[in-house]
Amino acid sequence: MSYAPSKPPLDRLLAIMARLRDPERGCDWDLAQDFASIAPYTIEEAYEVADAIERGDMADLKSELGDLLLQVVFHARMAEEAGLFAFADVAAAIADKMEARHPHIFGNDAGSMDGKRWEDLKAAERAGAGATSALDGVAHALPALLRSEKLQKRAARVGFEWHDLEGPREKLLEELQELDEAEDGDRLIEAGDVLFVAVNIVRRYGVDAEQALRAANAKFERRFRAMEALAAAEGKDFAQLSLDEQEAYWQAIKAREKAASKR
């Protein structure tokens, strides 16, 4: 039997969460949670939304968006219990923000929205909130590649940027050399420097580093699984093959994909 079936869907969801968090009649697990314990689930659900979009699975997207909405409702309920804010305040805050960030739609400003104007509006918001650095507001919980790109973009907005690609290319070679020469205790830092410069290079080509690496991961997984399947079809154990034999399968799969793309 549905709980609060007569309520509109969003009001019903809020009522369900309130019931789950009821001190006397609620769920022990839900009552035991706090902002910190729920945060990893919030991040996970956001990634599952992205995964459903990437797979083009709209039925799953509907479900995953619901899971993500539940995370917002959960956080808002805990905040309301603490006397901080409620779900309605969250909705009002984002509504105000979207109106402020679209003055050409909801205000009297002329023109249209582009990347620079959007960043200028966000920068003005940060300044109004007391930001003291161009890097303020870049969340620490972001995936490392995404955060690296955002940090670099912020630095570039105030002029801290190579004038052309030769600078980061030379820096990449320098960082690779330093990684090669690093002692065990320094390799983590030097490896990070290599990745940071690599992000700078792909960013200069207008490529999103996080999306690029996700695409590379997907391509590698697809080709590796295809190699395993091809070897198995020929009665071979892929793990027992020499590196040269495995490389031959890799090249065969690449050639097959290339031929398929031309059809």
Secondary structure, DSSP 8 states (H G I E B T S, - for coil): --SSTTS-HHHHHHHHHHHHT-TTTS-HHHHH--HHHHHHHHHHHHHHHHHHHHHT-HHHHHHHHHHHHHHHHHHHHHHHHTTS--HHHHHHHHHHHHHHT-HHHHSS--S---HHHHHHHHHHHHHHTT--STTTT--TTS-HHHHHHHHHHHHHHTT-S-SSTHHHHHHHHHHHHHHHH--GGGHHHHHHHHHHHHHHHHHHTT--HHHHHHHHHHHHHHHHHHHHHHHHHTT--GGGS-HHHHHHHHHHHHHHHHHHHT-
